[in-house]
Amino acid sequence: MSASPPGLAPLPPPIIAGQPWTALAPMQDVTDLAFMGVIATFGAPDYFFTEFLRVHSQSRPERHILRSIDENATGRPVFAQLIGEDIFHLERTVRDLLRHPIAGIDLNLGCPAPKVYKKNVGGGLLRDPDRIHEILGALRAACPGRFTVKMRIGFEDTRHFARILDSVNHHRVDLLTVHGRTVREMYRSEVRYDEIARAVAAVRCPVLANGNVTSAAAAVRIVRETGAAGVMIGRHAIRNPWIFRQCREAFGGQPVTPVTLADVHGYIRLLYRATADPAIPERAHVNKMKKYLNFVGQGVDADGAFLHAMRRVQGEAELFAVCDAHLLARPEIRFADEPYPGVIARPNCETPDAASDGCSLETVTA
Ligand SMILES: Cc1cc2nc3c(=O)[nH]c(=O)nc-3n(C[C@H](O)[C@H](O)[C@H](O)COP(=O)(O)O)c2cc1C
């Protein structure tokens, strides 16, 4: 899997040569330095991507995102993701980022938040394949190393998909990630793996399949079904940070190492410590933890009892009392590989709110 077609920049070597690649999906307010470090503790993906850096006339690369590049101690490469449509400022930002240890530049063609797509950036650009062609050309010229794209399959339908894939070939994009949903489909519809397979057949570069890669078994199935070079995993890595190690086991034909509820307790403790910030009051930090735990809870119990109790806590002591009661009372019980059916990360919030200027943990369910 590691050889790239002639004319394209090879990807950094994966952890295990010859296996399908894994990547942690870029997630705004999630995939920061601390979170990447926590994930790496349990088994790093081959590649990390930063959350998107906003590009416009007044933008400067956000400092906290630069930290996830400059202070990355995971040993795995980080691609910097950009969102924007102004070519002059995209080029300027690329020049800025080239001074940092990035594995490549990634362009976001998928963010479905209305406030974003209404500015014709992210998923909004999928309505304008000519503009995408121009932007890809400019970014290809501006990136001496790897230039990658992460896209959805269309805005409201797939009418421009084939043209955009032609542009990906024309401008020698080095890696394409396809989230198999349209912008209108947001995050919870069925994923169109057939459309991901169509991209695999159409482009010369490797393709990462993205969307509902819920487990190592799902990763094996999706790679087989789509012919993709690997998988990118987002929400299910928040739920199960062991997923990348488990993917490597499954890709290698080995049994997947089970995770217990005691292991999950350890993960929550580590995540709490790693994401703590003296400037953030305890209550706010606990609220942030609840957003991660919304995903974790999907694998704890089939009735959603942990989620129910966790959502009501207000402070650190209460939070860990709930964790102790639900995770340490039965420490050897297996944490589910797949989310329990019907246990939804945020039952009352299925679409990003119109005021949100991105994809935040408040607004994205699984
Ligand atoms: C909280 C959150 C934030 C996200 N932020 C970004 C982002 O900054 N850039 C991006 O390309 N996609 C972003 N996404 C989309 C994910 O990268 C991914 O495409 C999507 O969640 C589907 O994959 P999954 O089913 O593995 O989660 C975000 C998703 C979530 C849940």
PDBQT file of the ligand as one rigid body, heavy atoms in Angstrom, charges set to zero:
ROOT
HETATM    1  C1  LIG A 401     -16.799  17.145  16.281  1.00  0.00    +0.000 C 
HETATM    2  C2  LIG A 401     -16.423  17.017  14.828  1.00  0.00    +0.000 A 
HETATM    3  C3  LIG A 401     -15.633  17.971  14.237  1.00  0.00    +0.000 A 
HETATM    4  C4  LIG A 401     -15.252  17.850  12.891  1.00  0.00    +0.000 A 
HETATM    5  N1  LIG A 401     -14.393  18.762  12.341  1.00  0.00    +0.000 NA
HETATM    6  C5  LIG A 401     -13.896  18.539  11.084  1.00  0.00    +0.000 A 
HETATM    7  C6  LIG A 401     -12.840  19.334  10.550  1.00  0.00    +0.000 A 
HETATM    8  O1  LIG A 401     -12.297  20.254  11.190  1.00  0.00    +0.000 OA
HETATM    9  N2  LIG A 401     -12.424  19.066   9.278  1.00  0.00    +0.000 N 
HETATM   10  C7  LIG A 401     -12.978  18.045   8.525  1.00  0.00    +0.000 A 
HETATM   11  O2  LIG A 401     -12.564  17.810   7.383  1.00  0.00    +0.000 OA
HETATM   12  N3  LIG A 401     -13.962  17.269   9.031  1.00  0.00    +0.000 NA
HETATM   13  C8  LIG A 401     -14.401  17.475  10.275  1.00  0.00    +0.000 A 
HETATM   14  N4  LIG A 401     -15.325  16.617  10.803  1.00  0.00    +0.000 N 
HETATM   15  C9  LIG A 401     -15.774  15.455   9.999  1.00  0.00    +0.000 C 
HETATM   16  C10 LIG A 401     -14.895  14.236  10.293  1.00  0.00    +0.000 C 
HETATM   17  O3  LIG A 401     -13.555  14.473   9.913  1.00  0.00    +0.000 OA
HETATM   18  C11 LIG A 401     -15.426  12.992   9.545  1.00  0.00    +0.000 C 
HETATM   19  O4  LIG A 401     -15.393  13.246   8.161  1.00  0.00    +0.000 OA
HETATM   20  C12 LIG A 401     -16.850  12.637   9.943  1.00  0.00    +0.000 C 
HETATM   21  O5  LIG A 401     -17.040  12.718  11.343  1.00  0.00    +0.000 OA
HETATM   22  C13 LIG A 401     -17.225  11.210   9.462  1.00  0.00    +0.000 C 
HETATM   23  O6  LIG A 401     -16.332  10.259  10.005  1.00  0.00    +0.000 OA
HETATM   24  P1  LIG A 401     -16.710   9.355  11.312  1.00  0.00    +0.000 P 
HETATM   25  O7  LIG A 401     -18.008   8.635  10.997  1.00  0.00    +0.000 OA
HETATM   26  O8  LIG A 401     -15.536   8.432  11.425  1.00  0.00    +0.000 OA
HETATM   27  O9  LIG A 401     -16.871  10.303  12.454  1.00  0.00    +0.000 OA
HETATM   28  C14 LIG A 401     -15.727  16.749  12.125  1.00  0.00    +0.000 A 
HETATM   29  C15 LIG A 401     -16.540  15.780  12.732  1.00  0.00    +0.000 A 
HETATM   30  C16 LIG A 401     -16.866  15.896  14.075  1.00  0.00    +0.000 A 
HETATM   31  C17 LIG A 401     -17.683  14.805  14.703  1.00  0.00    +0.000 C 
ENDROOT
TORSDOF 0
